[in-house]
């Protein structure tokens, strides 16, 4: 297993976001033409201090003045909002999913947590055995086909030199056999995407109360959502590989509220998948018809600032598997261009269908 210095780690992350080598034919749109969404927000998610994790403040309460959200009907404050929530969730193609990847709503154990923006979970998405196999990739007991695994000890700081993320991340290759069940289930859950829309799989560990991830957005900055990157991130799939013994470790959504006024919080549970959408597709313009203007690439997406979230520090440990879905074909670069290919996973996925 290769352990990477912090300086090289920064270079790798930069390559992930900014690599411009190679080209490919644009893929089809993932989503139908959406109903227009207008988002206004005045908060900078990177400039945090005492409110990094879950502390209420006047500025956080004021954010509700700038955002429009639809909670679940049973969490709505009044009848009108409840009726709007119900209407947004109805029909096989619910309006709540306009501008997002299609979701297989018949997935076993799928449950809505919030309507607009949509936040969903799937319990038992992975079995305990499948979770244990993925966890194995973070140990020295590696399977024979693991090849090189890149381990990074991360300490990301905001513009105010506040530690925004402290964690350990393992990047693993698509072609490892025990990764295939996760990839297959993500493709089944999101039937409009292709395997090559997926960013490199990350296995992440947060160890103890000093490690976590402060408020942040998964959407890329415009300068990072390049053609080679596959454009913007349009979906986040996060799978909890263990329960959080001792508590803590919740995924918190800063601007989404429940009926008791508390933030929407997702508790880690072994095998549970969390699905949300960091950006919204605004039009049917083909990705190839957009283009580079200087250093900025326009792909007709809009970051959904309402999905700002944080990983609360666990009391003991928290392990997750994380996949981001891009608007179009993503070029993997972590292991070097051409050394970690989506097609390496296809045979393993096909074997699971037999």
C-alpha positions in Angstrom: 0.0 0.0 0.0 1.4 3.4 -1.0 1.3 6.2 1.6 1.4 9.7 0.2 2.9 12.8 1.7 0.7 15.8 2.3 2.3 17.8 -0.5 1.9 14.9 -3.0 -1.6 14.4 -1.7 -2.4 18.0 -2.6 -1.0 17.4 -6.0 -3.2 14.3 -6.5 -6.3 16.1 -5.4 -5.4 19.0 -7.8 -5.0 16.5 -10.6 -8.4 15.0 -9.9 -10.1 18.3 -10.2 -8.0 20.0 -12.8 -6.5 17.4 -15.1 -6.9 18.4 -18.7 -5.3 15.5 -20.6 -7.2 13.6 -23.2 -10.6 14.0 -24.7 -13.6 11.9 -25.4 -17.0 12.1 -27.1 -19.6 13.8 -24.9 -22.1 11.5 -23.2 -25.9 11.9 -23.3 -27.7 14.0 -20.7 -28.5 12.2 -17.5 -31.7 14.0 -16.7 -34.8 15.4 -18.4 -35.4 19.1 -18.9 -36.0 20.4 -15.4 -38.5 22.9 -14.0 -36.5 26.1 -13.5 -35.0 26.5 -10.0 -33.9 29.8 -8.5 -31.5 29.7 -5.6 -30.3 32.7 -3.6 -27.8 32.3 -0.8 -25.4 34.6 0.9 -23.3 32.2 3.0 -19.8 31.1 2.3 -19.5 27.5 3.4 -15.7 27.6 3.6 -15.5 30.4 6.2 -16.4 28.7 9.4 -15.2 29.0 12.9 -17.1 27.9 16.0 -20.0 26.7 13.9 -18.0 24.1 12.0 -20.1 21.1 13.1 -23.5 21.6 14.7 -23.6 24.9 16.7 -26.7 27.0 16.1 -26.1 30.7 15.3 -28.1 33.6 14.1 -26.4 33.5 10.7 -27.5 29.9 10.2 -31.1 30.7 11.2 -31.1 33.6 8.7 -30.2 31.3 5.9 -33.8 30.2 5.9 -34.7 33.6 4.6 -32.7 32.9 1.4 -33.7 29.3 0.7 -36.9 27.5 -0.2 -37.1 23.9 1.0 -39.9 21.3 1.0 -39.6 18.9 3.9 -41.4 15.6 4.0 -45.2 16.1 4.4 -45.2 15.0 8.0 -42.5 17.5 8.8 -44.2 20.5 7.1 -45.1 23.4 9.2 -48.4 24.0 7.6 -51.0 22.3 5.4 -50.1 24.2 2.2 -46.4 23.1 2.4 -47.4 19.5 3.2 -49.6 19.4 0.0 -46.8 20.8 -2.1 -44.5 18.1 -0.7 -46.9 15.4 -1.6 -47.4 16.7 -5.1 -43.6 17.0 -5.6 -43.2 13.3 -4.7 -46.1 11.9 -6.8 -45.9 10.1 -10.2 -43.2 7.8 -11.5 -41.1 10.8 -12.4 -41.7 13.1 -9.4 -41.1 16.8 -9.9 -38.8 16.7 -6.9 -36.3 14.9 -9.1 -36.4 17.4 -11.9 -32.9 18.3 -13.0 -31.4 15.3 -11.2 -30.4 11.8 -12.2 -33.2 9.4 -12.5 -33.7 7.3 -9.3 -35.1 3.8 -9.2 -37.8 4.5 -6.6 -38.7 0.8 -6.4 -35.3 0.1 -4.8 -35.8 -2.0 -1.7 -35.7 0.0 1.6 -35.5 3.3 -0.3 -36.8 6.2 1.8 -37.2 9.9 1.3 -35.7 12.1 4.1 -36.4 15.5 2.4 -38.3 16.5 -0.7 -36.8 19.6 -2.1 -33.8 19.4 -2.3 -34.2 15.6 -2.5 -32.3 13.6 0.1 -32.9 9.8 0.2 -31.5 6.8 2.1 -31.5 3.1 1.3 -31.0 0.8 4.3 -29.2 -2.5 3.7 -27.9 -1.1 0.4 -24.8 -3.2 1.1 -24.7 -6.4 3.2 -22.5 -6.7 6.2 -20.2 -9.0 4.2 -19.9 -6.5 1.4 -19.1 -3.7 3.8 -16.5 -5.9 5.5 -14.9 -6.7 2.1 -14.6 -3.0 1.3 -13.1 -2.3 4.7 -10.5 -4.9 4.0 -9.1 -2.5 1.4 -8.1 -0.2 4.2 -5.9 -2.8 5.9 -2.8 -4.8 5.1 -4.9 -7.9 4.4 -5.4 -7.0 0.7 -7.0 -9.3 -1.9 -4.7 -10.5 -4.7 -6.2 -8.2 -7.3 -6.0 -5.0 -5.2 -2.9 -3.8 -6.9 -1.7 -0.4 -5.8 -3.9 1.5 -3.2 -3.2 5.1 -2.5 -3.6 6.2 1.2 -3.8 9.9 2.0 -3.9 11.5 5.5 -6.0 14.6 4.9 -5.9 17.9 6.7 -7.8 20.5 4.6 -8.0 24.0 5.9 -10.4 26.9 5.0 -9.3 30.4 4.1 -9.3 31.3 7.8 -6.8 28.4 8.5 -9.6 26.6 10.2 -9.2 22.8 9.8 -12.1 21.9 7.6 -11.5 18.2 7.2 -9.3 15.7 9.1 -9.5 12.1 7.9 -7.8 9.2 6.2 -8.7 8.4 2.6 -7.9 5.3 0.5 -8.3 5.5 -3.3 -9.0 2.1 -4.8 -9.2 0.9 -8.4 -12.4 0.1 -10.3 -11.2 -3.3 -11.3 -11.0 -4.9 -7.8 -13.5 -7.7 -7.7 -14.9 -6.8 -4.2 -15.7 -3.3 -5.4 -18.1 -4.6 -8.1 -21.2 -5.1 -5.8 -21.1 -1.4 -4.8 -20.7 -0.2 -8.4 -23.5 -2.5 -9.6 -25.9 -1.3 -6.9 -25.2 2.3 -7.6 -25.9 1.8 -11.3 -29.2 0.0 -10.4 -30.2 2.8 -8.1 -29.4 5.5 -10.7 -30.5 3.9 -14.0 -29.8 6.9 -16.2 -26.1 7.0 -15.5 -23.2 5.0 -17.0 -20.3 3.4 -15.3 -17.9 6.0 -16.7 -19.9 8.8 -15.0 -18.4 7.7 -11.7 -15.5 9.4 -10.0 -12.8 7.2 -8.4 -14.1 5.3 -5.3 -12.9 6.7 -2.0 -12.9 4.8 1.3 -12.7 7.3 4.2 -12.1 6.9 7.9 -12.8 9.5 10.6 -11.1 8.5 13.8 -12.3 10.0 17.1 -13.7 13.4 18.1 -10.8 15.3 16.5 -11.6 14.1 13.0 -14.6 15.2 10.8 -15.6 17.3 7.8 -16.9 20.9 8.4 -19.6 22.5 6.3 -18.9 22.1 2.6 -20.5 21.5 -0.8 -19.8 18.5 -3.0 -20.3 20.5 -6.2 -17.1 21.5 -7.9 -16.0 25.1 -8.5 -16.6 26.1 -12.2 -12.9 26.0 -12.9 -12.7 22.4 -11.7 -15.8 21.1 -13.5 -13.8 20.5 -16.7 -14.7 18.4 -19.7 -12.1 15.8 -18.7 -13.5 15.7 -15.2 -16.9 14.9 -16.7 -18.4 18.3 -15.9 -20.1 19.0 -12.6 -20.9 16.4 -9.9 -24.6 15.8 -10.1 -25.0 13.1 -7.4 -23.4 11.9 -4.2 -23.7 8.3 -3.0 -22.2 7.8 0.5 -22.4 4.3 2.1 -21.7 3.8 5.8 -19.5 0.7 6.2 -20.0 0.5 10.0 -22.3 1.6 12.7 -20.8 4.4 14.8 -20.3 2.7 18.1 -20.4 5.3 20.9 -22.5 7.8 18.8 -21.6 10.8 16.7 -20.6 10.7 13.1 -23.9 12.0 11.7 -24.1 13.6 8.3 -25.7 17.0 8.9 -27.4 19.2 6.4 -27.0 22.8 7.5 -30.0 24.4 5.8 -32.5 21.6 5.9 -34.8 21.5 8.9 -37.2 18.9 10.4 -40.5 19.8 12.1 -38.9 20.2 15.5 -36.5 22.8 14.1 -33.4 20.6 14.2 -31.1 20.1 11.2 -31.7 17.1 9.0 -29.2 14.5 10.3 -28.4 11.1 8.9 -27.1 8.6 11.4 -24.5 6.1 10.3 -25.8 2.5 10.0 -23.9 -0.4 8.5 -24.9 -0.8 4.9 -27.0 2.4 4.7 -26.6 4.5 1.5 -27.2 8.3 1.5 -28.1 9.9 -1.8 -28.4 13.6 -2.6 -27.7 15.9 -5.5 -25.1 18.6 -5.2 -26.1 20.4 -8.4 -29.1 20.7 -10.7 -29.0 20.4 -14.5 -30.6 23.6 -15.9 -31.2 22.8 -19.6 -30.9 20.1 -22.3 -27.8 21.7 -23.9 -25.5 18.8 -24.9 -22.3 18.8 -22.9 -20.3 19.0 -26.2 -22.2 22.2 -27.1 -20.9 23.9 -24.0 -17.3 24.7 -23.8 -14.2 26.3 -22.3 -14.0 30.1 -22.0 -10.6 30.8 -20.8 -10.2 28.7 -17.6 -13.9 28.3 -17.0 -16.0 25.5 -18.4 -19.8 25.9 -18.6 -21.9 22.7 -18.5 -25.3 24.1 -17.8 -25.5 23.0 -14.1 -26.2 25.1 -11.0 -24.7 24.2 -7.6 -27.5 23.5 -5.1 -26.2 25.5 -2.2 -29.0 24.0 0.0 -27.0 20.7 0.1 -24.2 22.2 2.3 -23.4 19.4 4.8 -20.9 18.3 7.3 -19.5 15.0 8.7 -19.8 15.2 12.5 -16.8 13.8 14.3 -17.5 10.2 15.7 -17.0 9.4 19.3 -14.9 6.3 18.2 -14.7 5.8 14.4 -16.6 6.2 11.2 -16.0 4.4 7.9 -17.6 5.3 4.6 -17.4 4.5 0.9 -18.0 7.5 -1.3 -18.8 7.9 -5.0 -19.6 11.0 -6.9 -21.5 10.9 -10.2 -20.6 13.4 -12.9 -22.7 14.9 -15.7 -20.7 13.1 -18.4 -17.8 10.7 -18.7 -15.1 11.2 -16.0 -11.4 10.6 -16.7 -9.8 8.9 -13.7 -6.4 10.4 -12.9 -5.5 9.4 -9.4 -3.4 6.4 -10.3 -2.2 8.1 -13.5 -4.0 8.6 -16.8 -5.1 5.2 -18.2 -4.1 3.2 -15.2 -7.5 3.0 -13.5 -10.2 2.4 -16.2 -13.9 2.1 -15.7 -14.0 -0.8 -18.2 -11.8 -2.8 -15.7 -14.9 -3.2 -13.5 -17.3 -4.2 -16.2 -16.5 -7.9 -16.3 -16.8 -8.2 -12.5 -20.2 -6.4 -12.6 -21.4 -8.7 -15.4 -20.4 -11.7 -13.4 -22.7 -10.6 -10.6 -25.7 -10.6 -13.0 -25.3 -14.3 -13.9 
